[in-house]
């Protein structure tokens, strides 16, 4: 029972980290695009 809980928690943390990384990358990409566009004008 405890092992299943640990595995589930690990998967949850892993999924959360992937989602966090994806959102951070998306945010950084958007900021980069805005910076590039603003820099050209």
C-alpha positions, 0 to 999 in steps of 0.5 A: 500500500505504501509503495503504491502511494510512493509510486503515485506521488512520484508520478504526480510530482514528475507530471507536475514538473513536466507541466511546470517546465513546459509553462516556463518554456512557453512563457520564456518563448513568448517573452523572447518573441515580444522582445525581438518584435519590440527590438525591431521597431 
